[in-house]
Amino acid sequence: MVIPDVTMSIMPVPVNATADTESLDTALAALDLAGRLSFVAGLGGRAVFTTSLGIEDQVITAAIGTHRLPVDVVTLETGRLFKETVDLINETEDRFGIEIRRFRPEQDDIDAYAEKYGLNGFYESVEARHACCHVRKLIPLGKALEGASFWITGLRRGQSGNRATTPFAEFDADRNLIKINPLADWDIETIRAHVTAENIPINPLHARGYPSIGCEPCTRAIKPGEPERAGRWWWENDEKRECGLHVAGTEQGSAASAIPQR
């Protein structure tokens, strides 16, 4: 693994300027997956990888565990995950000898949501769905990323049109950290080949037509020819629909104001 000699062009973390993030993006582009993760882990500051236990995330978790990298691995256990996803958390920990920290929503927030919208009110409106994602994902994510300089994700350009220009590194102004997307340039065929070659455990739902897996009530299998993320919030019409984890500014703010405060 050869790491290009660009370290001096990157300021120590926290990096808070566009030029610095662009330098980091250029550096990561020249490396393989292990090199990208090792490079970021060596920059200093807390690095956090948030895994949803999908196939991309399993590839990253395997690299972190195999190379014993100083990266905190966390997951958002929303309370509505598939049983297969929850089971895979334990299997992955055992396989790679790592701890995957669970961050869960607060019961008071869930109760407040149910009082306003109903427990499954997310089917009724985009506002209600955003509010549910805020309670079950965004608030726990904020806790998971406290004190982090780098947030590592499994975003790929091929996942959806909304992610087609995903860089390797980008500044997240909302959270004042650098988001790292080490698989940005990997296509799904490369992911699957790597999983097979390395015998990485993956969610059995992938074999049942679920390329993208979130909460059980909000995820269905896709039909032949549909985009990878077509099974997420399938009742909505917006092709660029997201939960808010990877959407800057407005969606997070609107979701936050939609929940009654207690």
N, C-alpha and C positions, 0 to 999 in steps of 0.2 A: 504494500500500500504506500504510494508516494503522495505526499502532501505538498502542494505547490508552495513556494516561498513567498507568501503574500501576507503573512502575519503582521508585519510592520505597518501595512496599509489599513489595518483594522484597529480602531480604538478599543481600549479595554471596556468591558461592559460596566454599566449599562450603556448600550449604544443608542443614541437618541437623534441621530442625524440621517437624512436620506442617503447621503453619500457613503456613510459608513455601512449602511445596510446593503447598498448596491455592491460595495467591495466584498462583503461577506457572501452575497449571492453569486458573484463571479468566482470566488474561491471554491464554494461548494459545488459549482457546476463541473469542476475538473476532477472531482473525487467520486469514488464508488460509495455505496451506502455506508459501510463501516467507516470509511474515511470521513464522510460528512458528519456522522454522529460523533466520532472521536474528535474531530476538529472543534465542533461546538462545545463538547464536554470539556475540552482543554482551554477554552477561552476564559474560564472563571465565571463565577455567578452560578446560581441555581438553575439547572435545566430540568424541565418537567415534560414528560411525554404523556399525553392523554390518549388512552386506548379505548375504543369501543368494541374491541375483540373481533373486528372485521378482518378480512384476509390481509389487507394492507398493514393494519396495525400489528397483526401477528408477525409479519416479516420484520417490522421495526423492533418489536419486543424481543424477537429471537436474536437480532443483532446486538441489542443492548445486553441481554443475558449472556450470550456466547462470548462477547468481548469484555464482560464485566465492567461496563462503562458507568461512571458516576452520574446517572440520570435517574430521577425519581419517576417511577411508572405509576400512574393513577388511572382510575376509571370512574365514570359517573354512573353509579348504581341507582337508577331513577325510580325503582320500585315497580316498573312496568316492563322490564326486560324479558325476553324469551328465556325459558329455563335452560335452553341450550347455551345461551350466552353466559348465564351465571355459572353453569357447570364448567365452561371453558376457562373461567377465571382461575379456578382451583387447579385445573389440569395444566395451565400455562405456568403458574407459579411453581408447581412441582417439577415440570419439565426443565425449566431454565434456572431454578434456584433463586427466584427473585420474589419480592413482595409487590403485589399490585394493590395500592391503597384505594379503598372504596370511599367515595364522597357521595353522601345521600341527601335528598331534600329534607327540609324540616317539616314535621307533621303539621305545625301551625300554618305553614305556607300552603300545604296541600289542602288543609281544611278550609282556609280562606278562599282558595281557588274553587273548591267544590261548592262553597256557599254562593259564590257569584255566578259560576257557569254550569255547575253540575260536574260530577266526577269525570264524565266523558264528554264534556261540553266542547272539547276541541274539534269535534266533527261539525259543529254548528257555524263557526265563523273563523276567519283567519286570525282575528284579534284573540279569540279564545284559545286557539292553537298556539299562538305566540306566547300567550300568558302561561300556558301549561309548560311549554319548553323553558320559559324563564324560571319557573319554580323548580322544575325537576332537573334542569341542566345548567342554566346560566348562573344561578346563585351558587350551586355546588362547584361549578367551574371556577368562580371567583375565589372560593376558599382554597381550591386545589392549586391555584396559581399565585397565591400570596407569597411575596418575596422572590418570585421567579424572575430571572433575566431572560430566559429563553423558554419558549413554548414549542415543543416538537409535536407535529401532527402527521396524520396519514393522508393528507390531501394530495390528490393527483389531478393532472390536467385532463385526463380522459374520463373522469367521473361524471362530469356534467358540463353544459355550456357555461354555467356560472363560474366554473373552476378552470376554464380552458387556458387562462394566462397565469396560473399559479406559479409564483417564483419559488426559488429555494429558500430565500430569506426575505422577510418583509417586516416593516415596523408596524406594530399594533398600537396605535395612538390611544385607543380606549383603555388598554391595559398597561401601557408604558413598558412594553417588552418587545423582544424580537421573536416573531413566529418563524419556525424552521419547518420546511416541508421537504424532507429528504427523498421522498419518492415522487416528487413533482413530475419527473420525466419518465417514470415507469408506466408502461401500458399493462393492461390486465393479463395479457398473455405472458409477459415477463414475470409478473407477480406469481401466476400459477406455476410456471416452470420452476421458479425459485423455491416455492413451497414444496413442490414434489422433490426437488433435488436435495433439499435440506430436511425433509420429513418434518415440517413444521405443523403442529396441530392447528386446525382451523374449525370454524363453526360448521357443524353438519348442515345447517340451513343453506349454506352456499350451494350444496349439491341439490337442493330442492327448489332452486330458482330464486334465491334471495341474494343477489350480489351486494346489496347495501342493507345493513340490518340495524334498526334502531329499537324503539319501544314496540312491544308486540301489537298494541292497538293501532299503531300508526305505520305499520310495515306490512306489505304484501309481496308475494312473489311477482316477478315481472313476466311479461309475455314475450314471445320471440320477437326480436327486432326492437324492443323498447330500450331506452337508455338505462345505464346502470342504476340510476337513482329514481327511476320512474315509480318504484314501489314505495317510496317515502311520501307520506301525506298525499296519497294518490287521489283523494277526493277534491283537492285543490287544483285550480287551472294554471297557476303560474309555473312555467317550466323551470324557473330558477329558484323555486322554493327552498328555503333553508330553515334550520331550527333557531338560528341566531348566534350560534357559537362562532361562526366564521363570517358574520356580517357586521360591518362597522357601524357604530353610531345609532342610527334611527331606530332599527328594529329592537335593539336591546332597550332603548329608552322607552319606546311605546309599550313593550311588554312589561317593563317594570311598573309603569303607571297603571296598568290594567288590573293589578291585584289589590284588593282592599288591604290597607295597612292596619296591623294590630299592635 
